[in-house]
């Protein structure tokens, strides 16, 4: 049995042209912009990475060696 949680309304500001383009895309997919946003929000909220996953990545990459220490100026170059 699935539990239905109440929806909360929120307001965003965005460029009017982009909103219209997004509506056109949603229409072409035969869905509403609201449905597309909910799917995006689900995806965005699920992107969290655990500390264990980050540590595993660092462990996997620990072989990388620049061969020398970088100066502060080198590390801050853009």
C-alpha positions in Angstrom: 0.0 0.0 0.0 1.6 3.3 -1.1 1.3 6.4 1.1 0.2 9.6 -0.6 2.0 12.6 0.9 0.5 16.0 0.6 2.0 18.2 -2.1 3.5 21.6 -1.2 3.2 24.5 -3.6 6.4 26.5 -4.3 7.1 29.5 -6.5 10.1 30.0 -8.8 11.3 32.8 -10.9 12.6 32.1 -14.4 13.1 33.7 -17.8 9.7 33.9 -19.5 11.1 32.5 -22.8 12.6 29.5 -21.1 9.3 28.8 -19.3 7.5 28.8 -22.7 10.2 26.6 -24.3 9.9 24.2 -21.3 6.1 24.1 -21.7 6.5 23.3 -25.4 8.9 20.4 -24.6 6.5 19.1 -22.0 3.6 19.4 -24.4 5.6 17.4 -27.0 6.0 14.7 -24.4 2.3 14.8 -23.7 2.7 15.9 -20.1 2.5 19.0 -18.0 5.4 21.2 -17.0 4.4 20.5 -13.4 4.9 16.7 -14.0 8.3 17.4 -15.7 9.3 19.5 -12.8 8.4 16.8 -10.3 10.4 14.2 -12.2 13.4 16.6 -12.3 13.0 17.3 -8.5 13.0 13.5 -7.8 16.2 13.1 -9.9 17.9 16.2 -8.3 17.0 15.1 -4.8 18.4 11.6 -5.4 21.9 12.9 -6.4 23.2 12.9 -2.9 26.4 11.0 -2.5 27.3 9.3 0.8 30.6 9.9 2.6 31.4 6.2 2.1 31.0 6.6 -1.7 33.3 9.7 -1.6 35.9 7.8 0.4 35.7 4.8 -1.9 36.3 7.2 -4.9 39.4 8.7 -3.1 40.7 5.2 -2.4 40.2 4.2 -6.0 42.1 7.3 -7.2 44.9 7.3 -4.6 47.4 6.0 -7.3 47.3 9.5 -8.9 50.6 11.4 -8.3 51.5 14.7 -9.8 55.2 14.0 -9.2 55.8 17.1 -7.3 54.2 19.6 -4.9 52.4 22.6 -6.5 52.9 26.1 -5.3 50.0 28.1 -3.9 50.0 30.3 -7.0 49.9 27.2 -9.3 47.0 25.8 -7.3 45.1 29.0 -7.5 45.6 29.6 -11.3 42.5 29.8 -13.4 
